[in-house]
Amino acid sequence: MLLSKEYVGYLARQITQKLISGEFIESSNPAAVAQAVNNALLEELQLEDRINDEVRLILEQYDDELRRAGASYQEMFKKVKGELVRKYKAVL
């Protein structure tokens, strides 16, 4: 993940504060709203990490074939990742 969890928490608190002060939302418990925003942000930001892990697992299965064919690991990583992004309809 490109951002630290602490920074994501800070962003969640700032987003919540701006939403409440701008009267976009009402809440009697801003801390609970900030926690929900934090969880949503973390889930979304960790999506790319999970996709990268899945790509590595797939490429490990075809390691011998890739070596025999002389395929570039980086190029295959990009291709497989692109396919998984389309499969999951993710926006990275």
C-alpha positions in Angstrom: 0.0 0.0 0.0 1.4 3.4 -1.0 0.0 5.2 2.1 0.6 4.4 5.8 -2.3 3.3 7.9 -1.7 6.3 10.1 -2.0 8.7 7.2 -5.2 6.9 6.0 -6.6 7.4 9.5 -5.8 11.1 9.4 -7.4 11.4 6.0 -10.5 9.6 7.3 -10.8 12.0 10.2 -10.3 15.0 7.9 -12.9 13.8 5.4 -15.4 13.2 8.2 -14.7 16.6 9.7 -15.2 18.3 6.3 -18.4 16.4 5.6 -19.9 17.3 8.9 -18.8 21.0 8.8 -20.0 21.3 5.3 -23.4 19.9 6.4 -23.2 17.1 3.9 -23.8 14.6 6.7 -25.1 14.7 10.2 -23.7 12.5 13.0 -23.9 12.3 16.7 -20.8 10.1 16.7 -18.1 11.6 14.4 -15.6 9.0 15.7 -17.7 6.1 14.4 -18.2 7.8 11.0 -14.4 8.4 10.8 -13.8 4.7 11.6 -16.2 3.6 8.9 -14.5 6.0 6.4 -11.1 4.7 7.5 -12.2 1.1 7.0 -13.6 1.9 3.5 -10.4 3.7 2.5 -8.1 0.9 3.7 -10.2 -1.7 1.9 -10.0 0.2 -1.3 -6.2 0.9 -1.0 -5.4 -2.7 -0.2 -7.1 -3.9 -3.3 -4.0 -3.4 -5.4 -1.9 -5.3 -2.9 -4.3 -8.3 -3.0 -4.3 -8.2 -6.8 -0.4 -8.1 -6.8 -0.4 -11.1 -4.5 -2.7 -13.1 -6.7 -0.6 -12.3 -9.8 2.5 -13.6 -8.0 0.7 -16.8 -7.1 -0.4 -17.3 -10.7 3.1 -16.6 -12.1 4.6 -19.1 -9.6 2.4 -21.8 -11.1 3.9 -21.1 -14.5 7.4 -20.3 -13.5 9.0 -23.2 -15.4 7.1 -22.5 -18.6 8.0 -18.8 -18.4 11.7 -19.7 -18.1 11.6 -22.1 -21.0 9.8 -19.6 -23.2 12.2 -16.8 -22.1 9.3 -14.6 -21.1 10.0 -11.5 -19.1 8.6 -11.7 -15.5 7.8 -8.0 -15.5 5.9 -8.1 -18.8 3.9 -11.2 -17.7 3.2 -9.5 -14.3 1.8 -6.4 -16.1 -0.3 -8.6 -18.5 -1.7 -10.8 -15.7 -2.4 -7.8 -13.5 -4.2 -6.1 -16.3 -6.4 -9.2 -16.7 -7.2 -9.4 -13.0 -8.0 -5.7 -12.8 -10.5 -6.1 -15.7 -11.9 -9.3 -14.0 -12.5 -7.5 -10.7 -13.5 -4.3 -12.4 -11.0 -2.5 -10.2 -9.9 1.1 -10.7 -6.2 1.4 -9.8 
